[in-house]
Amino acid sequence: MKTDWFRSREWLPAVAAMLLAACATTPAGNPQARMAATQPLQRLDVAPDPGQRDLIANLLAGELALVDSDAVTAARRYVDAAQASEDAAIAEQATHIAIAGRQWEAAQAALLRWQALHGDEVGVRQARAMLALHAGANDSAFADLAWLAHRPGGSGWRAVSQALLGAEDKNAAGLMFERLLRGDGAAPGNTIQAVDLGHDPQVWIAVGQLAIRLDRGDIARILAQRGTDRFHTPETYAWAAQVKIGAGDKEGARKLFADALRNAKSTPGNEGREDNARLRVAYAALLGDLGDFAQASAVLAQGPQNDRIYAARAAYLAHGDAKANMAQVETLYRQVLAESQPRPAMRLLLLGQLSELAERKADALKWYAEVGEGEDEWFDAQQRTAILLQDTGRAADAMSLLHELEARVADEAKALGEVFLLEAELVGDKGKSQADAIAVYDRGLQALPDDPRLLYARALACASVDRVDEAIHDLRRLLEFKPDNADALNALGYTLADRTDKKAEALTLIEKALALKPGEPAILDSMGWVQYRLGNLDAAVEQLRRAYTKQRDPEIAAHLGEVLWVSGRKDEARQVWDEGRKKDAGNKVLLETIKRLAS
């Protein structure tokens, strides 16, 4: 919602003039006033303008109504302000406020004023189309949306998208979208194969994304295919691959990128082009999303290399099975080591990380020690050093290093918070001593009151040792100033569902988290778990299966197995649990679930 004009200082002179004019009036019986009236400058006094006074009053009242979420009053006051002003920006503001508040009569009045002051430009046509869609006047809406869609270079499609996505009837919006692509007069059901969205691939991608959001996956697939055929850019290939994944065609997405890279290689002199490097990066990202980390690293290994490519390859290998990828780790280590000297700090850090992956901890410590204190990578090298000291049995040295780091970064909130988080993780020793970890979080929150990272971490630690009230308190506190933190919403929702009788509130919180992060496995798991706690077994199995398909996590396996077991599908439950144990045979939640139900 646009309020820039009102919040700027442009209105201050008008308010000042009004106040000064009011102060200029003096009682008629005052002798000094009568004397002042004989002065020449007195003739320049200007009486206060009632219209200007009403304009400012309505703007103030409208803004205060917005603060109070009073859509009716805000729309009415802004429309009154628009009628009293010759400024098209105020009429535009009034129109947007009324539409956002679903105050349709007020929106129509504001729009007429805006149109009278500004003419039929992009914003006016977009608002007019939105009002027409609300009223069911599809032909009128089409006329304005078609004008927008045919703006030079596809620049009007953003306005079209906002109008259609803001429509109350999503199916009607989808039909209007199809009509725009087919052209007026075409029979419903005709294909959109002939549509031309111009010469900017970003427009094709944006319109394809709109198709997805309007549940027109078939149109998205057509646009994605035609976009890649026409432009052959990394962005269009990445978009087309995502469309295929959304349709369940993961192999098709892989093949799309593989063919694109093969075609690029077959063109003489094409190997080192920037577009092809970006194409490999996009393909690697897709493979990473699919969990094929080794192949993602292998794709990046093709073509010219630099420190950033090396780092990305290492990151993918670190996410995968370290032992299975050991040959790739060694090859990458030798490549980085062979690069020309002197070695920049980024490369020294990378050599240390690769040494860790290769389980050569002494070498890793050596590389980290070479990172200079003035370098951007120094802080990361110090943290990795602390972890290695802990892992090699030198816990006292690790703690000493972290305490030194706390003092060194005391004035840097982000870095200081990271030190406390790492210290808590190390003293907690993966759940064996959470009381000590909580004490570190307490100390961290004394230094950084209400730090969201520390509040969230302390809440999870408290929940793990049955200090449920403290966990809930921290999560509620975090949501007071970060109400759209999806992780905190999910954690609070799960905790309420699992440990309290506040199941309805838990469901609301998890639904909000899922809206913020659609398809996130951890949130899908929570949704399945709250449905189970509410007694909705079929819905619980559906959500937990979705979560487990996306992420083969042992805790999700524990939850899915429990719901299957309670539903009478014990063989399926045992199969899921067995898969979970193969991932992590010592997972506490999984082992407790099996012991409680199946032993």
C-alpha positions in Angstrom: 0.0 0.0 0.0 1.5 3.3 -1.0 1.8 6.0 1.6 5.0 7.6 0.5 3.4 10.9 -0.4 1.8 11.3 3.0 4.8 10.2 4.9 7.1 12.6 3.0 7.4 16.3 4.1 5.5 17.7 1.2 2.5 18.3 3.3 4.4 20.2 6.1 4.3 23.6 4.4 0.5 23.3 4.1 0.1 22.4 7.8 2.5 25.2 8.7 0.5 27.7 6.7 -2.7 26.6 8.3 -1.3 26.9 11.8 0.3 30.3 11.1 -2.9 31.6 9.6 -4.9 30.5 12.6 -2.3 32.2 14.9 -2.6 35.5 12.9 -6.1 36.2 14.1 -6.2 38.6 17.1 -9.1 40.0 19.2 -10.7 43.1 17.7 -10.5 45.0 21.0 -6.7 44.7 21.3 -5.1 48.1 20.7 -1.9 46.5 19.5 -3.9 44.6 17.0 -5.6 47.8 15.7 -2.2 49.5 15.4 -0.8 46.5 13.5 -3.7 46.7 11.1 -2.4 50.1 9.9 0.9 48.5 8.9 1.4 47.9 5.2 2.4 44.3 5.6 -0.9 43.5 7.2 -2.5 43.5 3.8 -0.5 40.4 2.9 -2.2 38.2 5.5 -4.1 35.3 3.9 -7.2 33.8 5.5 -7.0 30.1 6.2 -8.2 27.9 3.3 -11.1 25.7 4.6 -10.5 23.2 1.7 -6.8 22.9 2.6 -7.7 22.4 6.2 -10.2 19.6 5.3 -7.6 17.9 3.0 -5.0 17.7 5.8 -7.6 16.6 8.4 -8.9 13.8 6.1 -5.3 12.6 5.3 -4.5 12.5 9.0 -7.7 10.7 9.9 -7.2 8.2 7.0 -3.7 7.5 8.1 -4.7 6.9 11.7 -7.5 4.6 10.5 -4.9 2.6 8.6 -2.9 2.2 11.8 -6.0 1.0 13.6 -6.8 -1.4 10.7 -10.1 0.4 10.1 -10.5 -0.2 6.4 -14.0 1.5 6.2 -12.9 4.8 7.8 -9.5 4.8 6.0 -11.2 4.4 2.6 -13.8 7.1 3.3 -11.4 9.6 4.6 -8.9 9.2 1.7 -11.7 9.4 -0.8 -12.8 12.7 0.8 -9.2 13.9 0.6 -9.0 13.0 -3.0 -12.1 14.9 -3.9 -10.7 18.0 -2.2 -7.3 17.8 -3.9 -5.9 18.3 -7.4 -3.1 15.9 -6.7 -3.5 12.7 -8.7 -1.2 10.9 -6.2 -3.8 11.3 -3.4 -6.5 9.9 -5.6 -4.2 7.0 -6.5 -3.6 6.4 -2.8 -7.3 6.5 -2.1 -8.0 4.0 -4.8 -5.4 1.5 -3.6 -6.5 1.8 0.0 -10.2 1.2 -0.9 -9.4 -1.8 -3.1 -7.2 -3.3 -0.4 -10.0 -2.9 2.1 -12.6 -4.3 -0.3 -14.5 -1.0 -0.1 -15.8 -1.1 -3.6 -18.0 1.9 -3.8 -15.3 4.1 -2.3 -12.8 2.5 -4.7 -15.0 3.5 -7.7 -15.3 7.1 -6.5 -11.6 7.4 -5.9 -10.8 5.8 -9.3 -13.1 8.3 -11.1 -11.2 11.1 -9.5 -7.8 9.6 -10.3 -8.8 9.0 -13.9 -10.0 12.6 -14.2 -6.7 13.9 -12.9 -4.3 11.4 -14.6 -6.0 9.8 -17.6 -5.9 6.2 -18.7 -2.4 5.2 -17.8 -1.1 1.8 -16.4 -2.2 2.3 -12.8 -5.7 3.6 -13.7 -6.3 0.7 -16.1 -5.1 -1.9 -13.6 -7.4 -0.5 -10.9 -10.3 -0.3 -13.3 -9.8 -3.9 -14.3 -9.7 -5.0 -10.7 -13.1 -3.3 -10.1 -14.5 -4.8 -13.2 -13.4 -8.3 -12.2 -15.1 -7.8 -8.8 -18.3 -6.7 -10.5 -18.2 -9.6 -13.0 -17.9 -7.2 -16.0 -15.4 -9.5 -17.8 -15.4 -7.6 -21.1 -14.5 -4.4 -19.5 -11.8 -6.1 -17.4 -10.5 -7.8 -20.6 -10.2 -4.5 -22.5 -8.0 -2.9 -19.8 -5.9 -6.0 -19.1 -5.3 -6.6 -22.8 -4.1 -3.1 -23.2 -1.7 -3.7 -20.3 -0.5 -7.1 -21.7 0.4 -5.4 -25.0 2.5 -2.7 -23.5 6.0 -2.5 -25.2 8.4 -5.1 -24.0 5.9 -6.9 -21.8 6.1 -4.2 -19.2 2.4 -4.3 -18.4 2.3 -8.0 -17.4 3.3 -7.2 -13.8 0.2 -5.0 -13.5 -1.9 -7.8 -15.1 -0.5 -10.3 -12.6 -1.3 -8.1 -9.6 -4.9 -7.6 -10.9 -5.5 -11.3 -11.5 -3.9 -12.5 -8.3 -6.0 -9.9 -6.3 -9.3 -11.2 -7.8 -11.7 -12.8 -5.3 -12.8 -15.5 -7.9 -9.6 -17.4 -8.7 -11.3 -19.5 -11.4 -12.6 -16.4 -13.2 -9.1 -14.9 -13.0 -7.7 -18.1 -14.5 -10.2 -17.9 -17.4 -9.4 -14.3 -18.0 -5.7 -15.2 -18.1 -6.4 -17.8 -20.8 -8.4 -15.3 -22.8 -5.6 -12.8 -22.6 -3.1 -15.3 -24.0 -5.5 -16.6 -26.7 -6.6 -13.1 -27.8 -10.1 -11.7 -28.0 -12.5 -13.6 -30.2 -10.8 -17.0 -29.9 -13.0 -19.8 -28.8 -12.5 -21.2 -25.3 -10.2 -24.2 -25.4 -8.1 -23.0 -28.3 -4.4 -23.5 -27.7 -2.0 -20.7 -26.9 0.7 -22.0 -29.1 0.8 -18.8 -31.1 1.2 -16.5 -28.2 4.2 -14.1 -28.4 5.3 -12.4 -25.1 8.1 -10.4 -26.7 11.9 -10.5 -26.6 12.5 -10.5 -22.8 12.9 -14.0 -21.3 12.0 -12.6 -17.9 8.5 -11.7 -19.2 8.0 -15.3 -20.3 9.1 -16.6 -16.9 6.9 -14.1 -15.1 3.9 -15.1 -17.1 4.7 -18.8 -16.6 4.8 -18.2 -12.9 1.5 -16.5 -13.0 0.1 -19.5 -14.8 1.2 -21.8 -12.0 -0.3 -19.5 -9.3 -3.6 -19.5 -11.2 -3.6 -23.4 -11.4 -2.9 -23.4 -15.2 0.0 -25.8 -15.2 -0.6 -26.8 -18.8 -0.1 -23.2 -19.9 3.0 -23.0 -17.8 4.5 -26.0 -19.5 3.8 -24.6 -23.0 5.3 -21.3 -22.1 8.4 -22.9 -20.5 9.0 -25.1 -23.5 8.6 -22.2 -26.0 10.8 -20.0 -23.8 13.7 -22.4 -23.8 13.3 -23.0 -27.5 13.5 -19.3 -28.1 16.0 -18.0 -25.7 18.2 -20.8 -24.5 19.2 -18.9 -21.4 20.1 -20.5 -18.0 17.1 -18.7 -16.4 14.6 -20.2 -19.0 16.1 -23.7 -18.6 15.9 -23.4 -14.8 12.3 -22.3 -15.0 11.4 -25.0 -17.4 13.0 -27.6 -15.1 11.1 -26.3 -12.1 7.9 -26.6 -14.1 8.7 -30.2 -14.9 9.5 -30.9 -11.2 6.2 -29.4 -10.2 4.5 -31.8 -12.6 6.4 -34.7 -11.0 8.8 -35.2 -14.0 12.2 -35.1 -12.2 13.9 -37.1 -14.9 12.5 -34.7 -17.6 14.0 -31.8 -15.6 17.4 -33.5 -15.5 17.3 -34.3 -19.3 16.4 -30.7 -20.1 19.6 -29.4 -18.5 21.7 -32.3 -19.8 20.6 -31.6 -23.3 21.2 -27.9 -23.0 24.8 -28.5 -21.7 25.4 -31.1 -24.4 24.3 -28.6 -27.1 26.5 -25.9 -25.6 29.6 -28.2 -25.7 28.9 -29.1 -29.3 29.3 -25.5 -30.4 33.0 -24.7 -31.1 34.5 -22.1 -28.8 31.5 -22.1 -26.6 32.8 -23.9 -23.5 34.1 -20.9 -21.6 31.1 -18.6 -22.3 29.6 -16.9 -19.2 26.1 -18.2 -20.2 27.3 -21.7 -20.2 28.9 -21.3 -16.8 25.6 -19.9 -15.5 23.9 -22.9 -17.1 26.1 -25.3 -15.2 25.4 -23.4 -11.9 21.6 -23.6 -12.5 21.8 -27.3 -13.3 23.9 -28.0 -10.2 21.3 -26.1 -8.1 18.6 -28.3 -9.6 20.5 -31.5 -8.8 21.1 -30.2 -5.3 17.4 -29.6 -4.8 16.8 -33.2 -5.9 19.4 -34.5 -3.4 22.0 -35.6 -6.0 24.9 -33.7 -4.5 27.7 -35.7 -6.0 26.3 -35.1 -9.5 25.8 -31.4 -8.7 29.5 -31.2 -7.9 30.5 -33.1 -11.0 28.5 -30.7 -13.2 30.4 -27.8 -11.8 33.7 -29.6 -12.3 33.2 -29.1 -16.1 34.5 -26.0 -17.7 36.7 -23.1 -16.3 37.2 -23.1 -12.5 37.7 -20.4 -9.9 37.6 -20.1 -6.2 33.9 -19.7 -6.0 33.2 -22.7 -8.3 35.6 -24.7 -6.1 33.7 -23.6 -3.0 30.4 -24.5 -4.5 31.7 -28.0 -5.5 32.9 -28.5 -1.9 29.6 -27.4 -0.5 27.7 -30.0 -2.5 30.1 -32.7 -1.5 29.7 -31.8 2.1 25.9 -32.2 1.9 26.3 -35.7 0.5 27.7 -39.0 1.7 31.3 -38.0 2.6 32.6 -41.5 2.4 31.0 -42.3 -0.9 32.2 -38.9 -2.3 35.8 -39.3 -1.0 37.3 -39.7 -4.4 35.7 -36.5 -5.6 36.9 -34.7 -2.4 40.5 -35.8 -3.0 40.4 -34.8 -6.7 39.0 -31.3 -5.7 41.6 -30.9 -3.0 44.4 -31.6 -5.4 43.0 -29.1 -7.9 42.7 -26.3 -5.3 46.2 -27.1 -4.0 47.6 -26.9 -7.5 46.3 -23.3 -8.0 48.9 -20.6 -8.2 50.2 -18.9 -5.1 50.0 -16.8 -3.0 46.8 -18.4 -1.8 43.9 -15.9 -0.9 42.1 -16.4 2.4 39.0 -17.8 0.6 41.2 -20.6 -0.8 42.9 -21.3 2.5 39.5 -21.7 4.2 38.4 -24.0 1.4 41.5 -26.2 1.8 40.8 -26.5 5.5 37.2 -27.5 4.8 38.3 -30.1 2.2 40.8 -31.4 4.7 38.0 -31.9 7.1 35.9 -33.7 4.6 38.9 -36.0 3.9 39.1 -36.5 7.7 42.6 -35.0 7.8 42.0 -32.8 10.9 45.6 -31.8 11.6 45.9 -30.5 8.0 42.6 -28.6 8.4 43.9 -26.9 11.6 47.1 -25.9 9.7 45.1 -24.3 6.8 42.8 -22.4 9.2 45.7 -21.1 11.1 47.1 -19.5 7.9 44.0 -17.3 7.4 45.0 -13.8 8.4 43.1 -11.9 11.2 42.3 -9.0 8.9 40.6 -11.2 6.3 36.9 -11.7 5.9 37.3 -15.4 6.3 39.2 -15.2 9.6 36.1 -15.5 11.8 34.8 -18.6 9.9 38.3 -20.2 10.2 38.3 -19.5 14.0 34.9 -21.2 14.4 36.0 -24.2 12.4 39.1 -24.4 14.5 37.0 -24.5 17.7 34.9 -27.4 16.3 38.0 -29.3 15.4 39.6 -28.8 18.8 36.5 -30.2 20.4 36.4 -33.1 18.0 40.0 -34.0 18.7 39.5 -34.1 22.5 40.8 -30.6 23.3 37.5 -29.3 24.7 39.2 -26.8 27.1 41.2 -25.3 24.2 38.0 -25.0 22.1 36.2 -23.2 24.9 39.1 -20.9 25.5 39.2 -20.0 21.8 35.4 -19.3 21.8 35.7 -17.1 24.9 38.5 -15.1 23.2 36.2 -14.7 20.1 33.4 -13.4 22.3 35.7 -10.7 23.6 37.0 -9.9 20.1 33.6 -9.5 18.5 31.7 -8.1 21.5 30.6 -5.0 19.4 29.4 -7.1 16.4 26.0 -8.5 17.3 25.8 -11.0 14.4 29.2 -12.5 15.0 28.7 -12.5 18.8 25.4 -14.4 18.4 27.1 -17.0 16.2 29.8 -17.6 18.9 27.2 -18.2 21.6 25.3 -20.5 19.3 28.4 -22.5 18.5 29.5 -22.7 22.2 26.1 -24.0 23.2 26.2 -26.6 20.5 29.6 -27.8 21.6 28.9 -27.9 25.3 25.5 -29.5 24.6 27.4 -32.3 22.8 24.5 -33.2 20.6 21.8 -33.4 23.3 23.8 -35.1 26.1 24.1 -31.9 28.2 21.3 -29.5 27.3 21.3 -27.9 30.7 24.9 -26.6 30.0 23.8 -25.4 26.5 20.8 -23.5 28.0 23.2 -21.8 30.4 25.2 -20.6 27.4 22.0 -19.3 25.7 21.1 -17.5 29.0 24.5 -15.8 29.0 24.1 -14.9 25.3 20.7 -13.4 25.8 22.1 -11.2 28.6 24.6 -9.8 26.1 22.1 -9.7 23.2 18.6 -9.3 24.7 15.8 -10.8 22.5 18.3 -12.0 19.8 15.9 -14.1 17.7 18.6 -16.8 17.0 19.3 -17.3 20.6 15.7 -17.3 21.7 14.8 -19.9 19.0 17.8 -22.1 20.0 17.1 -21.9 23.7 13.4 -22.7 23.0 14.4 -25.9 21.2 16.9 -26.8 23.9 14.3 -26.3 26.6 11.7 -28.4 24.8 14.2 -31.2 24.4 14.6 -31.5 28.2 10.9 -31.1 29.0 11.1 -27.4 30.1 8.0 -26.9 27.9 6.7 -23.7 29.5 10.1 -22.0 29.0 10.2 -23.1 25.4 6.8 -21.8 24.7 7.6 -18.5 26.4 10.7 -18.0 24.3 8.9 -18.8 21.0 6.0 -16.5 21.9 8.5 -13.7 22.7 10.2 -14.3 19.4 6.9 -14.1 17.5 6.0 -10.8 19.2 8.6 -9.0 17.1 8.9 -11.4 14.2 5.3 -12.6 13.7 6.1 -14.0 10.2 9.1 -16.2 11.3 8.0 -19.5 9.8 10.4 -21.6 11.8 9.2 -20.1 15.1 5.6 -20.5 14.1 6.3 -24.1 13.2 8.2 -24.8 16.4 5.6 -23.3 18.6 2.8 -25.1 16.8 4.5 -28.4 17.0 5.3 -27.9 20.7 1.7 -27.0 21.5 0.4 -30.0 19.6 2.9 -32.4 21.1 3.0 -31.2 24.7 -0.2 -29.3 25.5 -3.9 -29.5 24.9 -3.9 -26.3 22.7 -4.3 -28.3 19.5 -6.5 -25.7 17.7 -4.0 -22.9 18.3 -1.2 -25.3 17.1 -3.1 -26.0 13.9 -3.5 -22.2 13.2 0.2 -21.6 13.8 1.3 -24.4 11.6 -1.1 -23.4 8.8 0.5 -19.9 8.9 4.0 -21.4 8.8 3.1 -23.6 5.8 1.7 -20.6 4.0 5.0 -18.8 4.4 7.1 -21.9 3.4 4.9 -24.1 1.2 6.2 -27.6 0.9 8.8 -27.3 3.7 9.3 -30.9 5.0 9.6 -29.9 8.6 6.4 -27.9 8.5 4.6 -30.7 6.6 5.7 -33.0 9.4 4.3 -30.7 12.0 1.0 -30.5 10.1 0.8 -34.3 10.0 1.5 -34.5 13.7 -1.1 -31.9 14.7 -3.7 -33.7 12.5 -2.8 -36.9 14.3 -3.2 -35.2 17.7 -6.6 -34.0 16.5 -7.6 -37.5 15.6 -7.6 -37.0 11.8 -5.6 -40.0 10.9 -6.1 -39.9 7.1 -5.1 -36.3 6.9 -2.1 -37.0 9.2 -0.8 -39.9 6.9 -1.2 -37.7 3.8 0.8 -34.8 5.2 3.5 -37.1 6.8 3.9 -39.0 3.5 4.4 -35.7 1.7 7.1 -34.7 4.3 8.8 -38.1 4.1 8.8 -38.1 0.3 10.6 -34.7 0.3 13.0 -35.6 3.1 13.9 -39.0 4.4 14.4 -37.8 7.9 14.4 -40.4 10.8 12.1 -38.1 13.0 9.6 -37.8 10.1 9.9 -41.6 9.8 9.1 -42.0 13.5 6.0 -39.8 13.1 4.7 -41.5 9.9 5.4 -44.9 11.4 3.4 -44.1 14.5 0.4 -42.9 12.6 0.5 -45.9 10.3 0.8 -48.2 13.4 -2.2 -46.6 15.2 -4.1 -46.8 11.9 -3.6 -50.6 11.9 -1.0 -50.6 9.1 1.7 -52.2 11.1 3.8 -53.7 8.3 4.0 -50.3 6.6 5.0 -48.8 9.9 7.8 -51.2 10.4 9.1 -50.7 6.9 9.2 -46.9 7.4 11.0 -47.3 10.8 13.5 -49.6 9.3 14.3 -47.0 6.6 14.7 -44.4 9.4 17.1 -46.6 11.3 19.3 -47.0 8.2 19.6 -43.2 8.1 20.3 -42.8 11.8 20.3 -45.9 14.0 20.7 -43.8 17.2 18.0 -41.3 16.6 16.3 -40.7 20.0 12.8 -39.9 18.7 12.8 -42.9 16.4 14.1 -45.4 19.0 11.6 -44.1 21.7 8.7 -44.4 19.2 9.6 -48.0 18.3 10.1 -49.0 21.9 6.8 -47.4 23.0 4.7 -49.0 20.3 6.4 -52.1 18.9 8.4 -53.7 21.6 
